[in-house]
Amino acid sequence: MQDIPHIPVLYAEVIETFNDIKDGIIIDCTLGYGGHSSMILQNNQNIKLIGIDQDQTAIDFSKKRLGEFGERVEVRKGRFSHVIQEILQENNPKEIKGILADIGVSSLQLDHKERGFSYESETLDMRMDKDAPLSALNVVNEYSQNELEIILREYGELRNYKKIANEIIKNRPFSSAKELSDKLKPHMPKGKKIHPATLLMQAIRIEVNDELGELKSLLKSIKAAKLPHAKIAIISFHSLEDRIVKKEFASWAKSCICPNEAFRCECGNNHQLGKILTKKPLTAKDDELKTNARSRSAKLRVFQMDL
């Protein structure tokens, strides 16, 4: 029996989202440790699931965990922005009935300090794919003042991004996440429930893994694939991701895509891809919050393709 290291967030909401899918293929773009995938396979007994992940440790674990489902499971290694394009090209669009993406760092990646995601880590890594060339060590110790300011402002949403970037430049090189967070702690936002270094680490992690670029590319690929009846479910963990998903889903739901200043519609008024199923994002209920504190930031948005 495997020791299950990761509690999937919004598990009940994900099951409910895909509950009416009776056959075809569901793609789990962020397989992780197989939490969502195992529940989907158990609940939807006639579907095939294709899981994607770039973390070999997660893939090895999930292959064992999902082994009981046999040929109903296929696992692909790589960035989901690239791999999903291959999957969509290889399969009949009518067969793709659901796509799930849980955009975030898994509990195991956070808890294993050697991965360098935690502010207590003695390393400075943060790569979801350990073979990727860019690590947090490169970002922190090699980026220019201007480059650091951009990621701290855009990805960390830190008001004093100039001061923090300057402190990094003055005190580097850094060799561990702990050293970095301890040194920058006096300059980080106060009075929040989260650790003072959380937004700093978030900004660096997003840069290392190009997380926002990956999400945008995923949504672009899904839109281009013209899937007739697929449900698209995206779980995000902070406002940057959620805004991207909200904006993209809103554009998919528009029939007229003429610019606002247009006097009358000239686009044909037939561009709607489907409808938004979640007017407001779904969030964790009290029972889940009690057992999994990390679910407090999770938001699920769902779009129903109808072409």
N, C-alpha and C positions, 0 to 999 in steps of 0.2 A: 504493500500500500504506500503510495507516494504521500509525502507531507505537502499538502497544498499551501503554497506560500503567498497567495495573492487572492484577496477578496474582490470579485468584480463589482464595480459600482453600478447602482441603478439596475440590479439584476432583474427585479420584478418588472420594471418598466420595459426593459429590453425584451423579455419573454412576451409581454403583452403586445409589444409593437409587432413582433413577427408571428404572433400566435395563429393568424389565419392563413399562413403560407403552408400549403399542403405538399408541394413538390418543387422541383427545380433546384437552383443553386443559391445559396447565401454566402456572401463573401465577408469574412471577418478580416478587415484590413490591418487590425492590430491584435494579432492572435495572443501575444503575451503568454501567460501561463494557462491558457485554455479555459478560463473561467466562464466567459460569455459563450464560447463555442460549445463547451460541454453541455450547458443548459439548453442551448438552441437545438443541438442534436438530440437530446433526450425528449424535448418537447415537440419537435417537428420531425417525426420519425421517417419521413419519406424524402427528406431533402438531402442534397450533397452540400458539404461545407468546404470552402477553400479558405485556408488561413494564411495570412501574410505576416512575417515579422523579420526584422533585421538583426535581432539578438539571438545568436546561436544557442546560448544557454536556455533561453525561453523556448526555442524550437525543439531542442532535445527533450526538455521536460514535457512539452505539450504533445509531442509524438507518442510518448509513453502514456500520458494521461488520456489521450483520445484514441488509443490503440483499440479499445473495445468496439469502436464504431467502424473498424475495418476500412473498406473501400469507399465509405461515405465521406471520408476525410482526405483532403489533399493539402499539403503544407508547402508554401513557397518562401524562400529566403530573399530578402531585399527590402528596399524602401518601397512602401506601398504606392507611392506616386508613380513609380516605374512598373512595378509588378502588376498592378491592376490594369494597366494598359494592355499588357500581354494577355491577361485573363479575359478581358472584354473583347479582344480580337479573336481569341481562340474559341469562344463560346457564342452560341446563338443568343442575341439580345433578349429574346423571349424567355430564355431559360434562367436569366438572372432575376431572381425574385426579391432579393434583399441585399443591402450593403450596410455593414456596421463599421464604424471607426470610433475607437476610444482614444481620443487625443490626449495623451498624458504619460507620465512616467509610472511604471508599475511599482507596487509596494516593495517587491523584491529588489528592484534596482535602487530604490531609496534606502532600503534597510541594509543592503550589502555595502558597507562603507568603502570597500576597495573599488567600487564602481565610480566613486567620486561625485555622486549626486548630492549627498548629504553635506550639510555645513559642518558636520563632525568628522568628515572623512580625512584621512591622512594622505589621500591622493588628490589630484586635480585632473579629472578625466571627463566625465559626463557624456561619453559617447554611448548611444544606444547600440550602435554597431561598433564593436571593439576593433574592427579592422579599418574603420574610417580614418582618413588622414588628419582631420582637424579635431583637436581635443580642447578642453578648457585650459589646459596648460599653455597651448598656443595663443588662445584668445587673450588670456590675462597677461601674459608676459611679452607678447609680440605685437598686439594691436596698438595703433597710434592713439593719441589722446582723442582725436576726432572720432575714430572708429569706436572707441569705448563709449564715448558720449552718446553716439547714435543708438547703440544697442541698449544702454542703460535707460535712455529716454523712451525709445520705441517699445522695447520688450519688457523692461522692468517698470516702466511708467513712474520713474523716480524723478521728483521735482529738482533735487539737488544733484542731478546727473553730472554736471561739470565738476563739482567738488569731489564726488566719489571717483570719477575718472582720474582726476588729478592725484588723489591719494593712492590709487593703484599704481600710477606711473612712478610716483615718488618712492614707494615702498617695494616695488618688485625687484628681483624675481620672487614669486611665490611658488611653493612646491606642494601645498596641500589646500584643500577647501577649508579646513579648520583654520589654518593660518590666515587665509584671505578673509573669512567671515569674522574672525576675532579682531583683525586689524581695522576692518571697515565698520564694525558694529557701532562705534560712537557716532558715525555719520549717517546711519540708517534710520528710517522712520520709527518713531516711538508710539506707544499706546495702542498697538494692534495686538490681536490674539496670536498672530503668527510670529515666528521667530524673526528678529530684525533683519537677518540676512536673506530671508526667503526671496524677496524681489530681486536682489542682486544675483542669487543663484539661478533664479528663473530666467533672467535676462541672458546670462551666459549659456545656460542649457539650450535655450531656444536658438541662439546663434550657432552653437556647436552642431546641433542636429537639424538646422533649417526647418524648424517645426511649422512655422507659419507658411513658408514656401511649399512644404509638403502638403499641407491642408489645402491650400489654394490650387495646387496641381491636381490633387485628388478630385476636388469638386469640378474642376475644368474637364477632367477625363470622363467623369460620370455624365456631365451635361452633353459632351460630344458623342457619347455612346448611344444616346437616344433609346434608353431602355423602356419598353412599353408600359410595364406595370410594376416596376421595382419600388420597394420602400427603402428610403435612404435615411439612416439613423446615425447621427453624429453626437458623441459625448465630448464636451469640452470642459476645461477646468479653470479657465480665467477669461477675462473680458475680451482680450484680443482675439482669441479663437472664436468665442461665441459671437462676436460682432461680424466676423468673416462669414460664419455659417448663416447667421440671421440675414445678412445682406444678400448672400448668394441665393438662399431659398426664396427670398422676396422677389428677386429678379426672375427666378424660374417660374414663379406664379403669375407673372405679368403677361397679359395677352398682347398689349400694345407696348412696343419698345421705342416709340418715337421720342425724341428729346422733348423736355417739358415746354420749350418755347415754340414747338410746332403748332401751327394754327389748326390743323386737322390731321387725323391719322393717315399716314402714308405707308406704313409698314405692313399692312394687311391685317393687323389685329388678330393674328393667329399663332402667336409665339409661346403661348402658355404650355409649360411642360407637365403641369399637374397642380397639386394643391398642398399647402402646408397643413399638416395634421396637428401641429402643436402651436397654437397662437402664442402661448407662453411656454418657455422651456420647462420640461419636467425635471423636478429635483427630488432629492432623497427624502423619504418619509421618516418619521420619528424613530421607528423601529430600526431602520438601517443606520441612521445617525448614531444610535446608541452602540451599535456593534462595529461600525466602521467610520471613524471620525473623518477620514479622508474623503468620504462621499459628500461632505458639506459643500464643497465647491463645484460639484459635478452638475452639468446641465445637459439635458438631452433634447435635441430638436429632430423632428421627423418630417420627411417630405414624401408624398405619394406621387410617383410618376404615373401619368395617365395620357399616353400618346395614341 
